[in-house]
Amino acid sequence: MKIFGNKKTESKTSDNKTEELLSFPSIVERPRICCIDIAKDAISALKRSGANVYEGTLGSKIKVPNTRTRENHLLLLNFDFPQNLHEYDIILIDLNNYETIDYKQEDHVKSDISGKQSYRLLSSYPQTLFDPRPFASSLLKSEIDKITNRQFLVLVFASKTYDIEYEPVVIMEGHSERKQIQKVNLFSFWDFIPTSGVQYGKEISVGKMRDDLAGLLKKYADETVYHQTFHHPTEWNNGKHELIEKYFPLMTNINGDIVSYIEMNTEQNLMILPNIKDTSGFLLDFLSKIAPSIYPDLFPYSTMFSWKADKEYWLPNHSLLVKEKIKLQEEYEEIISECETRIKENSVKFSYLHDILSQTGDKLVNSLIIFLKWLEFDAVINYDDVDSDSKLLEEDIQVDIPEGLLIIECKGIGGTSTDSDCSQISKIKHRRCKERNSFDVYALYIVNHQRYLPPLLRQNPPFTDNQIEDAKIDERGLLSTWQLFNLYNDIEDGIITKNEARSSILNFGLVEFKPSNLKHVFAPTEFFQGRTVCIVVLSGIDLKIGDSLFVEQDKRFKKAQIIDLQVDGVSTSSASEGEVGVKFDSKISKKATLWKKEN
C-alpha cells in the first residue's frame, strides 16, 4: 500500500473514539465490510446497525495548476484502503464518486521514505484535472487478490467505464526517471468485467431469480439509473459458443442489455449494480435480509437460527397463511393480467389519437378520418380513394356537411408550415366551387407539425400572424393535430360539445375550440387556501353553490364547481352583487379568466 501511497494522516483523538462508541451499538465482528466511496449516510446507517465497517476511498480528482506549456506537477495518489483488506469479507464500492479537490503541495510530499527511491505520478500541461481512481482501482485488485482460501463478496455500484493514462516517475538521489506510460481502466479491481457500451438510462427491468432478491431490486428500481451496459460472456464448448453459467444477469434496460449481474464462484463473488439512489436503504436491506441466505459463510451470526424458516419447524397456522398468501398472489396476478389485456385493447382502440400526433401521409389521413367520424360528421371520405389517378393536386379528405362541402388538406412535417403549405387548399377550394357552381365549399388545412418532438415542446400554434391573417382573407381554416388531441379530452370532460366543435371547424383563420354562449364572470384578484378560494366583485352575475364555471387559461378551458359562497364571512347559497368569496372544488390559476355558460 506504500507505492504511490497517500500522505500519512493523523489518527483520531481519544475524544472522537469515545463519541463514536457512544453513538453506535456493539459491533458485530463478522462480516468485516470495507466501504470504498460509499455515501456517508449509508456508512452511518451500517454502523448504527452494528456492522463492522471501514470507510475507504479510491481517491478524489485533483485540480492541478498546469496553466502553462511545460508546466507539470508530481502527485501522490489519495486512496485509502485498510492495511488488512485481505481479512475483510465484503467490499462495497461506489464508482460514482465525483468529488474534486484542489491541489496542495503538502499533500504530495512523503514524510517517511525508508528506501533510496520514491514514486510519483506526473501530471503535465494541458492536464488540469488528475483522476487517480483507475490507478487506485488496479492497486485495490492487488489487495483483493490476497484474499485466498475463503469466500468473499465484492459489490459494486457501477458508473461508466473509462481508461486513464498515467506516467510514473521514479525519484532517486540526484535525479528522477520517467517510466513508460500505463493505461489503466476504472474497472481494473477485478480480473474481467464484461463491459459493453456506455449508456445512460433509467428504464430498468428485473430478471427472473430468487423471489427475495428480485423483490429487493424491484423495490429500488424506480429511482435507479445506469451508466454502463454489460454482456453475458460465452465459452467455446462442443463446437459452439455457450453462455458461461457463473454469470447471472439481474437487471436489463429497455433494449435487453444487461445493466446488473452476479458472478458466482466458489470463493470470489462479484455483484455489479447500477446507480441506486437510496444506497443506504438498499445496503441495509440486502445485508440484513438477502445476503445472509445467499452467502451464509459470510454471516456466521445472522444464520444461527435460520432453521426456524424451514417447513419442519413452522408455527401453528403458518401453513394455512402461506397457502392464503399464494392464493392471493395468484388472484392478484390474474387481475393484473386482465388489466394489462384491457390496457392493450384500449391502446389499439384509441391509437388514432397518437397517430394524428406522430404520423404523416396515408396513416395521418386515415387517423384524421377516424377522428372526424368520432366528431359525428356523417359523410367523410379519403379523396385519394375516389380519384387516385388524377394528376391534379387534390384535397386529402372530403366531408359532406349541411352547409355544403368541407375539403381538408393534411400534412405531417418535421418543422412548421410554409405560406404555400397553408394556402395550397385555397386553389382546390376555388376549383370545387367552380365545379359545384356554388360558394358553399369550406377549406381547412390540418398540420401535424414538428412531429419528432413531444407535442408540449412544439410551437403552438404553429402558424405565423401573417399566415393566420391570410387565411381569414382567403376564407379558409388553419388547425393543428395537437388542437384535435386536446379537443377529444375537452369533449369527454364536457367542456365543449361535438356540435360546437363541428361548427368551429368551419371558421376562418386559426380554428379555436371553446364553449359557446359564455358570459364573462370575473378575473380573480385575491386567492386563499391553496388558490381554491378567490375574492371577486360581482355586478349583475348570478352565482350559486353547485354552479360550474369555465376556467380559461392559455386558451384552454376546464370546469370548476362552486362549493361555497361567502359574503362578509357568512356562507350564502347565492350572490350577484358586491365582493364575494368563492370556493371551488379545484385550484384556480392566478392568470385565469372565469366564464359562465348562458342557457
C-alpha positions in Angstrom: 0.0 0.0 0.0 3.0 2.3 0.2 3.7 2.5 -3.5 2.1 5.8 -4.7 0.6 5.9 -1.2 -1.2 8.8 0.2 0.3 11.1 2.8 0.0 9.7 6.4 -2.9 11.3 8.2 -3.3 12.0 11.9 -5.1 9.4 14.0 -8.4 10.2 15.6 -8.3 11.7 19.1 -9.5 9.7 22.0 -12.5 12.0 22.4 -13.6 11.2 18.9 -13.3 7.4 19.6 -15.4 7.8 22.8 -18.1 9.8 20.9 -18.2 7.1 18.2 -18.6 4.3 20.8 -21.5 6.1 22.4 -23.2 6.8 19.1 -23.3 3.2 17.8 -24.3 -0.2 19.2 -21.9 -3.0 19.8 -20.1 -4.0 16.6 -20.8 -7.5 15.2 -17.3 -8.8 14.3 -18.3 -10.6 11.1 -18.7 -9.9 8.3 -16.0 -7.3 8.1 -17.1 -4.7 5.5 -14.8 -2.4 3.6 -16.7 0.6 2.1 -15.0 2.3 -0.9 -16.5 5.7 -1.7 -19.9 4.6 -0.2 -22.1 7.6 0.7 -21.7 9.0 4.2 -25.3 8.4 5.2 -25.1 4.8 4.1 -22.0 4.2 6.1 -23.6 5.8 9.2 -26.7 3.6 8.7 -24.5 0.5 8.6 -22.6 1.5 11.7 -25.9 2.1 13.5 -26.9 -1.4 12.6 -23.8 -2.7 14.3 -21.9 -3.6 11.1 -18.1 -3.8 11.3 -17.3 -1.1 8.7 -14.1 0.5 7.3 -14.5 3.8 5.4 -12.1 3.9 2.4 -11.8 5.6 -1.0 -10.3 5.3 -4.4 -9.4 8.9 -4.1 -10.7 12.3 -5.3 -9.9 14.1 -8.5 -7.3 16.8 -8.1 -7.4 20.2 -9.8 -3.8 20.6 -10.9 -2.5 24.2 -11.7 -0.9 23.2 -15.0 -1.6 26.6 -16.6 1.4 27.0 -19.0 3.3 25.0 -21.6 5.8 22.6 -20.0 4.4 23.1 -16.5 3.9 19.9 -14.6 3.4 18.5 -11.0 4.4 15.3 -9.3 1.4 13.8 -7.5 0.7 11.1 -4.9 -2.5 9.1 -5.0 -5.0 9.9 -2.3 -6.7 6.5 -1.9 -7.4 4.9 1.4 -7.7 1.1 2.0 -7.4 -0.9 5.2 -3.9 -2.4 5.7 -5.6 -5.8 6.4 -8.0 -5.7 3.5 -7.2 -9.4 2.9 -9.1 -10.1 6.2 -12.3 -8.5 5.0 -15.4 -10.4 3.9 -17.4 -7.9 1.9 -16.1 -5.0 -0.2 -18.6 -2.3 -1.2 -17.5 0.0 -4.0 -19.4 3.0 -5.4 -17.7 4.2 -8.7 -20.0 7.2 -8.9 -17.7 9.4 -6.8 -17.2 12.8 -8.5 -15.6 14.7 -5.6 -12.9 17.1 -6.7 -10.3 18.7 -4.5 -7.7 21.5 -5.0 -4.0 20.8 -5.4 -2.0 21.3 -2.3 1.7 20.8 -2.4 2.0 19.4 1.1 -0.4 16.6 0.2 2.1 15.3 -2.3 5.2 15.0 -0.1 6.1 11.8 1.7 7.3 12.4 5.2 8.8 8.9 5.8 10.9 7.2 3.0 12.8 4.1 4.0 14.4 3.2 0.7 16.5 5.0 -1.9 13.7 5.5 -4.3 10.3 7.3 -4.2 7.5 7.1 -6.7 5.1 9.8 -8.1 2.8 10.2 -11.0 3.4 13.1 -13.4 0.7 15.5 -14.4 1.7 17.7 -17.3 0.2 20.6 -19.2 -2.5 20.7 -20.6 -4.0 18.3 -18.0 -5.7 20.3 -15.2 -7.8 17.6 -13.7 -6.0 14.5 -12.4 -8.2 11.4 -11.9 -6.4 8.9 -9.5 -9.3 6.4 -9.3 -8.4 3.9 -12.2 -4.8 3.6 -10.9 -6.1 3.1 -7.3 -8.5 0.5 -8.7 -5.6 -1.5 -10.0 -4.0 -1.3 -6.6 -7.2 -2.4 -5.0 -7.1 -5.5 -7.2 -3.7 -6.5 -5.8 -5.1 -6.3 -2.3 -8.3 -8.3 -3.3 -6.0 -11.0 -4.8 -4.6 -11.6 -1.4 -7.9 -13.0 -0.2 -7.5 -16.7 -0.6 -9.0 -20.0 0.5 -12.3 -18.5 1.7 -15.4 -16.9 0.3 -15.8 -13.1 -0.1 -18.1 -10.7 -2.0 -17.3 -7.5 -3.9 -20.5 -5.4 -4.5 -20.1 -2.5 -7.0 -22.4 0.4 -7.9 -21.2 0.9 -11.4 -20.5 4.0 -13.4 -19.4 4.3 -17.0 -16.1 2.6 -17.8 -13.1 4.7 -19.0 -9.3 4.5 -19.2 -6.7 6.9 -17.9 -3.1 7.1 -19.0 -0.5 7.6 -16.1 3.2 8.4 -16.3 5.1 7.1 -13.3 8.3 8.9 -12.2 11.0 7.3 -10.0 12.8 9.8 -7.8 16.4 8.9 -6.8 19.3 10.6 -5.3 20.3 13.5 -7.6 17.8 12.7 -10.5 14.4 11.4 -11.5 13.4 9.0 -14.2 10.2 8.9 -16.2 8.8 5.4 -16.8 6.6 4.0 -19.6 3.0 5.4 -19.7 0.4 3.0 -18.3 -3.2 2.9 -19.4 -5.5 1.8 -16.6 -9.2 1.1 -16.5 -11.6 2.1 -13.8 -12.9 -1.5 -13.5 -9.4 -2.9 -13.1 -10.1 -4.0 -9.5 -11.4 -7.3 -11.0 -9.8 -9.7 -13.4 -12.6 -9.4 -16.0 -15.6 -7.2 -16.3 -17.7 -7.9 -19.5 -18.4 -4.3 -20.3 -20.3 -3.3 -23.4 -21.5 0.2 -24.4 -21.5 3.3 -22.2 -25.2 4.1 -22.0 -27.4 6.2 -19.7 -31.0 5.3 -18.8 -33.5 4.7 -16.1 -36.0 2.3 -17.5 -34.9 -1.0 -15.9 -36.4 -4.5 -15.7 -35.6 -7.1 -13.1 -34.9 -10.6 -14.4 -36.0 -14.0 -13.1 -34.2 -15.0 -9.9 -35.0 -15.9 -6.3 -38.0 -14.0 -5.1 -36.4 -12.2 -2.2 -33.6 -10.7 -4.3 -36.0 -9.9 -7.2 -38.3 -8.1 -4.7 -35.4 -6.1 -3.3 -34.2 -5.0 -6.8 -37.8 -4.1 -7.8 -38.2 -2.0 -4.6 -35.4 0.3 -5.6 -35.6 0.1 -9.4 -37.8 3.2 -9.9 -35.1 5.5 -8.6 -32.2 3.8 -10.2 -30.2 4.9 -13.3 -27.5 3.0 -15.2 -24.4 4.4 -17.0 -22.9 1.2 -18.3 -24.1 -2.0 -20.0 -22.6 -5.4 -19.9 -22.8 -8.7 -21.9 -23.0 -12.3 -20.9 -19.6 -13.9 -21.6 -19.5 -17.1 -23.6 -17.1 -20.1 -23.9 -16.4 -22.5 -26.8 -17.9 -25.9 -26.0 -18.7 -28.8 -28.3 -18.2 -26.7 -31.4 -20.4 -23.7 -30.3 -20.4 -20.7 -28.1 -22.3 -21.3 -24.8 -23.1 -18.8 -22.1 -20.9 -19.1 -19.1 -23.1 -20.3 -16.2 -21.3 -18.5 -13.4 -22.7 -15.2 -14.7 -26.3 -14.4 -13.8 -28.0 -11.2 -15.3 -30.0 -9.4 -12.6 -31.4 -6.3 -14.4 -31.7 -5.2 -18.1 -32.6 -2.0 -19.8 -35.4 -1.4 -22.3 -33.3 -2.9 -25.1 -32.5 -6.1 -23.2 -28.9 -5.0 -22.4 -27.5 -6.2 -19.1 -27.1 -3.4 -16.5 -26.6 -5.6 -13.5 -25.3 -9.1 -12.9 -23.7 -11.5 -10.4 -20.6 -13.6 -11.0 -20.7 -16.5 -8.6 -17.6 -18.6 -7.9 -16.7 -20.9 -5.0 -14.8 -18.2 -3.3 -14.7 -15.0 -5.4 -18.1 -13.4 -5.9 -18.9 -10.2 -7.7 -22.2 -8.3 -7.8 -22.5 -5.3 -10.3 -25.4 -3.0 -9.7 -26.5 0.3 -11.4 -26.6 3.6 -9.6 -29.2 3.1 -6.9 -30.3 6.4 -5.4 -31.2 5.1 -1.9 -27.8 3.4 -1.3 -28.4 3.4 2.4 -31.8 1.6 2.3 -30.6 -0.9 -0.3 -27.5 -1.9 1.6 -29.3 -2.3 4.9 -32.0 -4.4 3.2 -29.5 -6.5 1.2 -27.0 -7.2 4.0 -29.6 -7.9 6.7 -32.3 -9.8 4.7 -30.8 -11.2 1.4 -27.1 -11.7 1.6 -27.0 -14.0 4.7 -29.1 -16.6 2.8 -27.0 -16.3 -0.5 -23.6 -16.2 1.3 -24.2 -17.9 4.7 -20.5 -18.3 5.3 -20.0 -14.5 5.4 -22.7 -14.1 8.0 -22.0 -16.6 10.8 -24.1 -14.7 13.3 -27.0 -13.9 11.1 -27.7 -17.6 10.1 -27.5 -19.1 13.6 -31.3 -19.5 13.8 -32.1 -19.8 10.1 -33.6 -23.3 10.7 -36.7 -21.6 12.0 -37.8 -20.8 8.5 -37.6 -24.5 7.4 -41.0 -26.1 6.8 -40.4 -28.8 9.5 -40.4 -26.0 12.2 -43.3 -23.9 11.0 -45.5 -22.5 13.8 -49.3 -23.2 14.1 -51.4 -21.7 11.3 -48.3 -20.8 9.3 -49.0 -23.4 6.6 -52.6 -22.0 6.2 -51.4 -18.5 6.0 -48.8 -19.4 3.3 -51.5 -21.1 1.2 -53.7 -18.0 1.6 -50.8 -15.8 0.5 -50.1 -17.9 -2.6 -53.8 -17.9 -3.5 -53.9 -14.1 -3.1 -50.8 -13.7 -5.2 -52.4 -15.9 -8.0 -55.6 -13.9 -7.9 -53.6 -10.7 -8.0 -51.6 -11.8 -11.0 -54.7 -12.9 -12.8 -56.3 -9.4 -12.1 -53.2 -7.7 -13.3 -53.1 -9.8 -16.4 -56.7 -9.0 -17.2 -56.0 -5.3 -16.6 -52.9 -5.4 -18.9 -55.1 -7.0 -21.6 -57.6 -4.2 -21.3 -54.8 -1.6 -21.5 -53.5 -3.2 -24.7 -57.0 -3.3 -26.2 -57.6 0.3 -25.2 -54.3 1.4 -26.8 -55.3 -0.2 -30.1 -58.8 1.3 -29.9 -57.5 4.9 -29.5 -54.2 4.5 -31.3 -55.5 7.1 -33.9 -55.2 9.8 -31.3 -51.4 9.1 -31.1 -51.2 8.7 -34.8 -52.5 12.2 -35.5 -49.6 13.5 -33.4 -46.9 11.3 -34.9 -47.8 10.1 -38.4 -47.7 11.6 -42.0 -49.0 10.5 -45.3 -51.8 7.9 -45.6 -51.6 7.0 -41.9 -52.2 10.6 -40.9 -55.1 10.9 -43.3 -56.7 7.7 -42.1 -56.4 8.6 -38.4 -57.9 12.0 -39.1 -60.8 10.4 -40.8 -61.5 8.2 -37.7 -61.4 11.4 -35.6 -63.8 13.3 -37.9 -66.2 10.3 -37.8 -66.0 10.3 -34.0 -67.0 14.0 -34.2 -70.1 12.7 -35.9 -69.5 14.1 -39.4 -71.8 11.9 -41.4 -70.0 11.5 -44.7 -66.2 11.5 -44.5 -64.2 10.1 -47.4 -60.5 9.7 -48.3 -60.5 11.5 -51.6 -57.4 9.6 -52.8 -59.6 6.5 -52.9 -62.1 8.3 -55.1 -59.8 9.9 -57.7 -56.4 8.2 -57.2 -55.5 8.6 -60.9 -55.9 12.4 -61.1 -52.7 14.3 -61.9 -54.2 17.5 -60.3 -53.4 18.5 -56.8 -56.4 17.3 -54.8 -57.6 17.5 -51.2 -56.9 14.6 -48.9 -60.4 14.4 -47.2 -63.9 15.4 -48.3 -66.7 15.8 -45.8 -70.4 16.4 -46.9 -71.9 18.8 -44.4 -75.3 20.5 -44.2 -73.6 23.8 -45.1 -72.1 22.3 -48.3 -68.7 20.6 -48.7 -65.7 20.6 -46.4 -62.3 19.9 -48.0 -59.2 19.1 -45.9 -55.5 19.1 -46.8 -53.4 17.5 -44.1 -49.6 17.2 -43.7 -47.2 15.6 -41.2 -43.9 17.6 -41.2 -40.7 17.8 -39.2 -40.9 21.6 -38.9 -43.6 24.2 -39.3 -45.7 25.1 -42.4 -44.6 27.5 -45.1 -47.0 30.0 -46.5 -47.5 27.9 -49.6 -48.3 24.8 -47.4 -51.1 26.8 -45.7 -52.6 28.3 -48.8 -52.4 25.2 -51.1 -56.0 24.3 -50.1 -57.3 27.7 -51.5 -56.6 26.6 -55.1 -58.5 23.4 -54.6 -61.4 25.3 -52.9 -61.8 27.6 -56.0 -61.8 24.6 -58.3 -64.5 22.8 -56.2 -66.6 26.0 -56.1 -66.5 26.2 -59.9 -67.4 22.6 -60.3 -70.4 22.9 -57.9 -71.3 26.4 -59.3 -71.6 27.4 -55.6 -69.6 29.1 -52.9 -70.6 26.5 -50.3 -67.1 25.0 -50.1 -65.2 25.2 -46.8 -61.4 24.7 -46.9 -59.3 23.5 -43.9 -55.5 22.9 -43.6 -54.5 20.5 -40.8 -50.9 20.0 -39.8 -49.1 17.6 -37.6 -46.1 19.9 -37.1 -42.7 19.2 -35.6 -43.8 15.6 -35.3 -40.5 14.4 -34.0 -40.9 16.5 -30.8 -43.2 15.8 -27.9 -46.3 17.9 -28.5 -45.8 20.1 -25.4 -42.4 21.1 -26.7 -43.7 22.1 -30.1 -44.5 25.6 -31.3 -48.2 26.1 -30.5 -50.0 27.4 -32.5 -47.6 26.6 -35.4 -48.8 29.5 -37.7 -47.4 33.0 -38.1 -49.6 36.1 -37.7 -49.4 36.7 -41.4 -50.5 33.1 -42.2 -53.5 33.4 -39.9 -54.5 36.8 -41.4 -54.1 35.5 -44.9 -56.3 32.5 -44.0 -59.0 34.9 -42.8 -58.8 36.9 -46.1 -58.9 33.7 -48.2 -61.8 32.3 -46.0 -60.0 29.1 -45.1 -59.1 27.5 -41.8 -55.9 26.5 -40.1 -55.7 23.8 -37.5 -53.0 21.6 -35.7 -53.5 18.0 -34.7 -52.4 18.9 -31.2 -55.6 21.0 -31.0 -57.6 18.0 -32.1 -56.0 15.8 -29.5 -56.9 18.3 -26.8 -60.4 18.6 -28.3 -61.1 14.9 -27.7 -60.4 15.4 -23.9 -62.4 18.6 -23.8 -65.4 16.9 -25.3 -65.1 13.9 -23.0 -64.9 16.3 -20.0 -68.0 18.3 -21.0 -66.1 21.5 -21.8 -67.4 21.6 -25.4 -70.0 19.6 -27.4 -69.4 17.8 -30.6 -71.9 20.1 -32.3 -69.9 23.1 -31.1 -66.7 21.5 -32.4 -68.1 20.8 -35.8 -69.3 24.4 -36.1 -65.8 25.7 -35.1 -64.1 23.7 -37.7 -65.8 25.8 -40.4 -64.4 29.1 -39.0 -61.7 31.1 -40.9 -58.2 31.8 -39.8 -56.9 29.9 -36.8 -59.6 27.5 -35.7 -60.2 27.6 -31.9 -62.4 25.3 -29.9 -64.2 26.9 -27.0 -67.6 26.6 -25.4 -70.3 28.8 -26.9 -72.7 31.2 -25.1 -70.2 32.2 -22.5 -70.6 35.3 -20.3 -67.6 36.8 -18.7 -67.8 36.5 -14.9 -64.5 37.8 -13.5 -60.8 37.6 -13.3 -59.8 36.6 -9.7 -57.7 39.1 -7.7 -57.0 37.5 -4.3 -56.5 33.9 -3.5 -56.6 31.8 -0.4 -56.5 28.1 0.7 -54.1 27.0 -2.0 -55.9 29.0 -4.7 -59.2 27.1 -4.2 -60.8 30.3 -2.8 -60.7 33.6 -4.5 -62.2 37.1 -3.9 -64.3 38.6 -6.7 -66.5 41.6 -7.3 -69.8 40.8 -9.0 -72.0 43.1 -10.9 -75.2 41.5 -12.1 -73.8 38.0 -12.4 -75.8 35.4 -10.6 -73.7 32.7 -8.9 -75.0 29.9 -6.6 -73.5 26.9 -4.9 -73.3 24.0 -7.3 -72.7 26.1 -10.4 -69.9 25.1 -12.7 -67.8 27.8 -14.2 -65.5 27.6 -17.2 -61.9 28.5 -16.3 -59.8 29.7 -19.2 -56.0 29.8 -19.2 -53.8 30.0 -22.3 -56.9 29.4 -24.5 -57.6 26.1 -22.7 -60.8 25.5 -20.7 -61.6 23.4 -17.7 -64.6 23.3 -15.4 -64.6 24.2 -11.7 -67.6 23.8 -9.4 -68.6 26.3 -6.8 -68.8 24.5 -3.4 -69.3 27.6 -1.2 -70.1 31.3 -1.4 -69.4 33.9 1.4 -70.4 37.5 1.8 -68.8 39.3 4.8 -67.6 35.9 6.0 -71.0 34.3 6.1 -71.9 31.5 3.8 -74.8 32.1 1.4 -76.4 29.9 -1.3 -76.2 32.6 -4.0 -74.8 36.0 -4.8 -74.9 38.5 -7.6 -73.5 41.9 -6.4 -70.5 43.2 -4.5 -67.4 41.5 -3.0 -67.9 37.7 -2.7 -65.6 34.9 -1.6 -65.9 31.9 -3.9 -64.6 28.4 -3.1 -64.1 25.9 -5.8 -63.5 22.1 -5.9 -60.1 22.6 -7.6 -57.3 25.2 -7.8 -57.7 28.3 -9.9 -54.7 29.8 -11.7 -53.8 33.4 -10.9 -53.9 34.3 -14.6 -57.2 32.5 -15.3 -60.4 34.1 -16.6 -63.8 32.6 -15.5 -66.9 32.3 -17.6 -70.5 31.2 -17.0 -72.5 29.4 -19.7 -75.7 31.0 -20.5 -78.7 28.9 -21.4 
